[in-house]
Amino acid sequence: MPTLSSISTSLQAVLTQSHVLEITQHNIANASTPGYRRQSAILTASVPSSYGGSEFVNGPGMRGGGVAIAKIQRFNLEFFDGRFRTVSAETKNWEAQSEILTQLEATLAETSEDGLLPKLDQFWAGWQSLSSDPTNVSLRGVLLDDASSLATAFNRRVEQINLLRGDQNLSIISQVDKVNSLADEVAKLNAEISHVLSIGEQPNDLMDKRDLALDQLSDLTGSVSYEQKNGEMVVSIGGHVLVVGHEAIKLTTKPKPSPDSTLVDVYWADNQVLIPPSGKLKGTLEVRDQILTGQLAGLNTLASGLMTQVNAIHTTGYGINNATGMNFFTGTVGNEAGTIAVNPLLDAASIATSRNINEVGNNGIALDMVALKSFKGMATNTATLNEYYNAQITDLAVTTQRAANNTYQHGLVAKALSDQRESVAGVSLDEEAANMAKAQKAYQAAARVLTTFDELLDLVINRMGLAGR
């Protein structure tokens, strides 16, 4: 005859296998959920009891108590998380640089006819043509047009670079807002996770959400995180704490000093400047404040050199109307590339080509201008104007290519580490199908035992002792 303990054992088996099926169902439902880590029921035998009662008298031994779920395991390896976040953050750093530099190269368009070097060559060619026929008014008009086109090319590049810096400035503000939001999320999850752990539960899904937020924080800032004994995570960026316990430290943005007051720097709450060790934020800041600034400085140096060298010669010559002492280019010191322009007082007849007054056929000044193309007056007298800018563009191309290569190389490593992490923590639908079939069979068997006990009890209660009635 079945006992209460045997019925309880079968019922416990049915309930346990039902919970196993629920966990399997949860895995399958979240197979494509970002950040989800596979879960599994750890089964254990229930506490046994004595056949002979509590005194262990005349009993054959211990009687099994069935099965129970000891815990719901979350598959996760912190070692993989740490390595993946480090490499992924560096990938995001180079990726941000590569994307911005690619935009910069498209803006400069140095491989097309609209490049600054072709404009410079066209300007020198105009002087070459004019030196052959200094009284030709048509050639003088063409030279003015070429000079104006060259100045406009400088102006447009400065404008486009400043616009690009402004775009990245908005991106930085957006990224800081995202960092603050993620930090708040981690702090709140810390509070919930530590509470659940303190009552003996396992907050697996909350931990998944926190790990996903930590992944995103690392991608943005190169942050690192450490788990404390109570289950809370401490997050830091470059050695400065961002999240500790239930508290998140806010980042702020403040205008940079003049003349870049339209742009912002990122600060901690204690007014220290944030210096992210890696991540998208680092790449964006580095390009905005170093590479783009360097391009502007190079353009200003080139424009200043062009104005200085051309004006120094032009002011000493005479036009066909005997005009003299006129600057060919004008511009503002400190923003030469952004303001360079052909002198508005200069017309075709005033272009100086002659060294002497009343010698309209003299081409001495025009020849001096042609000679400027090969004059090494830049980079401490080691490069011509063309060579100086060519070196700048070459350096930019190398920097852009390096960013693209590093993005690719770090991306491969990040992908490999992600695959490793996924192999441990990810959901395999084939494996879950096998687990589901296994739990289903166990459930059916336990249910069959309960059905058998029901039939036995029916026999004892309803069918025995009927003789003689």
Secondary structure, DSSP 8 states (H G I E B T S, - for coil): ---HHHHHHHHHHHHHHHHHHHHHHHHHHTTTSTT---EEEEEEE---EETTTTTT-S--SEE---EEEEEEEE---HHHHHHHHHHHHHHHHHHHHHHHHHHHHHHH-TTSTTSHHHHHHHHHHHHHHHHH-TT-HHHHHHHHHHHHHHHHHHHHHHHHHHHHHHHHHHHHHHHHHHHHHHHHHHHHHHHHHHHHHHTT---HHHHHHHHHHHHHHHHHH--EEEE-TTS-EEEEETTEEEEETTEE---EEEE-STTSTTSEEEE-TTS-B---SSSHHHHHHHIIIIIHHHHHHHHHHHHHHHHHHHHHHHTTSB-TT--BS--SEE--TT-HHHH-EE-TT--GGG---BSSTT-TT--HHHHHHHHGGG---BTTTTB-HHHHHHHHHHHHHHHHHHHHHHHHHHHHHHHHHHHHHHHHHS--HHHHHHHHHHHHHHHHHHHHHHHHHHHHHHIIIIITT-TT-
